[in-house]
Amino acid sequence: MAYLNSDHRLAVIQADQFDQGLVDDFEATAYQAYADRDFEATVQLLNELIANNPSAPQMPRWLEMRAQVLLDGKNFGAAVTDYNAAIQQSADLDKAVRARLIAGRALAHEGDADWASALADYDQAITLAAEAGQMPDPYVLNSRGNAHASLGQWAEARADYLQSATVFQKAKGFRGRQGSTTMRLDGAVFAASNAAIMLAQLGDEAGALQEMRKIARRAPGSADMRAALAALYWAQGDRAAAEGEWQYACDRVSVGCSKYMDRDWLSRIRRWPPRMVERMQDFLAIRQAGTS
């Protein structure tokens, strides 16, 4: 069977041709194809490895990698199937590896909007990681918060977001080549933003405003917090402050404010809860009426 890899070289592989050197070469090529975001080539290479090496010790890793590619391609059901197989074959591996696999499966469940299964997997992944002596993964905590929020469990979601922000602040190993901690700080800001938005959903808009202002001072380029502040200021009758925050988001932040005018994006992709979505819709409706 012929496959075109990321370097656009043709490789012909037959089952009886596999030796360890060829397996290693194919695996390295698959990793490179994935790094290059050539998902079709990655899947082809992994299909060949998996089909022709059913008892290979690398099988859990290959299944996980293919699941990640399928997840990126939004083939969530197939990703769940591969994660299931990888988890089944990883029973004898350490708990940290199993925690990672189960967290990956949770993401695939999220893609299928199976929030209950996602939440159960996140719970299990966090428990296994703790049993392995690891700190909670702040990304997994934030994702579990998303699952709680999708199930309408606002207080539980806020608790996870707050813990995620705290762990991001304490986490090590997030420094870039130049010593930058941007990834860690961005994660902390995003998780804290989610927590503030959940506080508004829980009915404490004054407390949410206070948290949002603090985040906006720390991350002035956060369009999310600027838009949220605009919506809540408007709800409180502070039109000047609302307009100021909105204009800042629209004119002074690189990503702009246009997506926040899209209700579907705001609720389904950005995952603002219903109360905040309504606050934004009220702000936009009255503002647009005033300019028409």
Phi, psi and omega in degrees: 000138185258136177228147177256117183272186187293339177267007179061037172257143181271126179240130179249121186236132174240154185304317185282358179271350187288124166230174187298322180297318179292321177300313180299320180295316180295320180296316179297320179294322178296318178299319180293319178298320179293318178298326178276002181060030173268079190292324180298314179295322180300313180297318180300314180295317180291322175304317181294315179299313184293318183293325187261357181224059188298337181252014182295140178295341179279359188306313179302321179294318179294318179297319178297317181296317178295322177300320179296319178294316178297323177297315178298328179273007177065025173265073193291320180298316178294325178296317177300318180300315180292319177297319177303314181295318180296318179296318180298323182274000182251017184300329182267359179276170184290161187295330180296320178294315180296323177299318180296317180296318181291324176295324176296319178296325178300319177298320178295321176298321177301318180301328177270008182059029176266077189293323181296317178293321178299315181298316179299319179292318178298318177302314182293319180297317180294320178296314180297319179298319178296319178295334178276000179083017181264151169294153175301141176284120183297330177292320179293321177299316179296320179293323177294324174300320177298319180295316176301314182297320180294338176266006180076017181264075192294316181296318178295321178298314180299318180300318179293319179297318179297317179294321178300314179299319180296316181293321176303319181295324184270343189294147174250166177086014180255006182283140177277184184298329181265013180087006182289144175250027185303316182300315181296314182292321177298319178296319179296319180295316182295316180295318178295324177297316177300319180296319180296319179295323177294325179297321176296318178299327180283356174104355180263076183288328177295315177295322178296317178301317180298315179294320181295320178297320179297316180294318181295327176292323181285324182230076185300341180270013179279102177298328182299312181288325177297316179293319179296318177298318179301315182296317182284322176300317180298318180298331179272359178088008180266081187296319182297315179295320179298313180297322180297315179294320180295315179296324177298314180297319184285322191252338189241358177249135189300323182282343177074190187242000190299323182295333182285353174272352182261106184300318181298313179299317185297319183271324187267321183266305179285336174069039168292144179284166188306317183299317180289323177299317179295320177300318179293319179296321177297316179299312182294319183296312182290321179296316180293324177296325181286340181258356183272000000 
